[in-house]
Amino acid sequence: MNEVTSDNIFLLTLEDAGTISLNDEGEEWTPGMHNFVGENGLVYGVPYTDEFGQTVMPDMGRVEATNGTVGYMAIEDIEVAVFNGAKTQTEQAEAAEQNARDEAKALRAAFAEYYGIDALSDAAAYQCIIDVRYEGGTESAKSKMERDASALLAEALDEGEVTEARLSSLSNSGFANSLTISDAAFEEILNLAKENMKVFVPVYSVEGAVVGEYSFVRF
C-alpha cells in the first residue's frame, strides 16, 4: 500500500518544477534557484531534487488556484486535508478508511450517472477505490465493477425490474448476461466521481492574503 503524504500528493499535482522556474531571459534552470525566503521566514517555491537525490520541499508551494490566480499553499495544509486533521497513525488510518468509503459513494453515484441505472454496490465501489487509490490497479478495479454490476443487473432482469433491451443498450457489446465496461467508460466514470472527491486548501499571496483555493484528489 502506498502511503499518501504531503510530499507525494504535492509532487503529483504540480506542473514540472523546471518549467515553472524558467524566466523570460531563458537562463539555465538550476533546481530551487527561484525558491525564496519570505519575510515570515518561510521558503516559497517548488519541490526539487538536490545533489544527493533527495526531494527538498518548500514551506509554501507555488500553485495555480482554481480561479487562475498563482499563489502559494502551505505544505502542512495538504497533510491536514489528506487525513482530515488527524494527527496520530491510528487516527490517520481511520481517516483514510472513512475517506475511501466516502469516495466509494462518489464512485457509485458516478456509475449511476454514466449508465443511468444504479447497479454498483457499496462494497464493490469501495474495493474499486482501494485498487485505484492504493495499488494503481485500474484494470482490477474495472473488472470488479463489471462483475458486481453484471450480477446486480442480471438479478434486476430476472425480477423484471429492467428490460433486456435496456441492458443491451448499456455497452457496445450488449449485455449478454454481463456488462462490458470499456477503458474509456471506466475513465469517464472515475473522472465524474473525482469531481465529488476533491479536497480544497487555501492559496495565499506572498503577503499572506487568501487569493483562492487549490483542489486535488487524494489518489
Secondary structure as the mmCIF struct_conf table of DSSP 4:
data_model
#
loop_
_struct_conf.conf_type_id
_struct_conf.id
_struct_conf.beg_label_comp_id
_struct_conf.beg_label_asym_id
_struct_conf.beg_label_seq_id
_struct_conf.end_label_comp_id
_struct_conf.end_label_asym_id
_struct_conf.end_label_seq_id
HELX_LH_PP_P HELX_LH_PP_P1 ASN A 2 VAL A 4
HELX_RH_AL_P HELX_RH_AL_P1 SER A 6 THR A 13
BEND BEND1 LEU A 14 LEU A 14
HELX_LH_PP_P HELX_LH_PP_P2 GLU A 15 ASP A 16
HELX_RH_AL_P HELX_RH_AL_P2 ALA A 17 SER A 21
TURN_TY1_P TURN_TY1_P1 ASP A 24 GLU A 25
HELX_LH_PP_P HELX_LH_PP_P3 GLU A 27 TRP A 29
TURN_TY1_P TURN_TY1_P2 PRO A 31 HIS A 34
STRN STRN1 PHE A 36 VAL A 37
TURN_TY1_P TURN_TY1_P3 GLU A 39 ASN A 40
BEND BEND2 GLY A 41 GLY A 41
STRN STRN2 VAL A 43 GLY A 45
STRN STRN3 TYR A 48 THR A 49
TURN_TY1_P TURN_TY1_P4 GLU A 51 PHE A 52
BEND BEND3 GLY A 53 GLY A 53
HELX_LH_PP_P HELX_LH_PP_P4 GLN A 54 GLN A 54
STRN STRN4 THR A 55 VAL A 56
HELX_LH_PP_P HELX_LH_PP_P5 MET A 57 PRO A 58
BEND BEND4 ASP A 59 ASP A 59
STRN STRN5 MET A 60 GLU A 64
TURN_TY1_P TURN_TY1_P5 THR A 66 ASN A 67
BEND BEND5 GLY A 68 GLY A 68
STRN STRN6 VAL A 70 ALA A 74
HELX_RH_AL_P HELX_RH_AL_P3 ILE A 75 VAL A 82
TURN_TY1_P TURN_TY1_P6 PHE A 83 GLY A 85
BEND BEND6 THR A 88 THR A 88
HELX_RH_AL_P HELX_RH_AL_P4 GLN A 89 TYR A 115
BEND BEND7 GLY A 116 ILE A 117
HELX_RH_AL_P HELX_RH_AL_P5 ASP A 122 GLU A 135
HELX_RH_AL_P HELX_RH_AL_P6 THR A 138 ASP A 158
TURN_TY1_P TURN_TY1_P7 GLU A 159 GLY A 160
BEND BEND8 GLU A 161 VAL A 162
HELX_RH_AL_P HELX_RH_AL_P7 GLU A 164 SER A 168
TURN_TY1_P TURN_TY1_P8 SER A 169 LEU A 170
BEND BEND9 SER A 171 SER A 171
TURN_TY1_P TURN_TY1_P9 ASN A 172 SER A 173
TURN_TY1_P TURN_TY1_P10 ALA A 176 ASN A 177
BEND BEND10 SER A 178 SER A 178
HELX_RH_AL_P HELX_RH_AL_P8 ASP A 183 LYS A 194
TURN_TY1_P TURN_TY1_P11 GLU A 195 MET A 197
STRN STRN7 VAL A 199 TYR A 204
TURN_TY1_P TURN_TY1_P12 VAL A 206 GLU A 207
BEND BEND11 GLY A 208 GLY A 208
STRN STRN8 VAL A 210 PHE A 216
#
